[in-house]
């Protein structure tokens, strides 16, 4: 599974969110990272994020950081589009600086 997610990451350097059960892309909703996986980088970070995600929501997000050229991975919670307020509250509780609106393809800063 880890190698397949790394392949997905390399094919989607601008970012992706997938469901672990089937590795399909999430195409709607609001993605919010958990504080527990905030600093997960590279293969080891992905393993940590996947293990955490399996105990929670079963979603992983990732993107290529242009500063250092490495991938960042997060276990994420997906909120329905109409729950932006709840997503923002969850993000604040998890010390996130932004949420990602998957439906509209935009980062929204807190």
N, C-alpha and C positions, 0 to 999 in steps of 0.2 A: 504494500500500500504506500509506503513512504516514497519509493522510487516513482510510482505513478503520480503522486502529488508533486514531486519535484519536476517531473516532466510537464505537468499542467502549469506549474509556476514558470518554467522556462518558456512555455508557449504563450504566457500571459503576463509579461513583465510589468504592465501597467496596473495589474491587480486582478484578483479573482476571488470568488467566494464559492465554495463547494460543500455539498452534503457528503459526509463520510460514508454513509450506507452504500451509495452508488457512484460517488465521485462526479455527480452531475452539477453543472453550474447553477447557482441560485440566480434567478433573473428578476425577482421582485422583492421588495421589503427594504428594511433599514438594518444595516449590519453594525453591531457594536462589539468591540473587543472586551474581553475579561482582563482585569488587572493582573491576574495570575500568569498570563502568557504575554504580557506586554513587551518583554525583552527576549523574544525567541527568534534567534537568527540561525540561518543555515540548516543543515541536516539535523543536527542535535536539537536545535530549537523547534524544528518541525515535529520531531518525535515527542518532545515535551508538550507541544500544543495539541497534537493528536491525542495523546494519552489523557490530557485534561478534558478535551472536547468529548471524548467517549464517555466521560462521567457526567457530562452536562448536556449541551444542545446538539452535538454531532455536526457542527459546522466549522469549517476552517477558512480563513481568509489569508491572503498573502500579497505581497508586492515587492518589486525590486527597488531598493533604495539607491538612487543615483549617486549619493555622496560616497558610499563605500563599495558599491557594486554587489552587495549581498542581498539575499532575500530575507524579509521579515515575515513571520507567521504569527497569527493570532487564532485562538479559539474564539469564536464569535457567537453572539446570540442574534437571531433574526427577528425583528419586529415587523408586523404588518404595516403597510404604508400609512394607515390611519392612526398609528400609535406613535407619532413623532414625539409627543410630550414624554411618554413613558420611555422611549428610546433615549432621549436626552437625559432624563433622570438616571437611568441605568448607567449611561456613559459617565455622568458626573460621579456617581457612586464608585465607579471603577477607574476613576482618575484618567479618563480619556480626554483628549483635546478636540476630538471630532467624532462624528458618526459618518457612515457612508450610505447614502441613499442609492441603493442598487437600481431601483426602478428608473431613476432619472440620471444615473451615472455621475453623481456629484458628491463631493465631500462637503459636510456641513460642520463648521466649527462651533464649539460650545461658547 
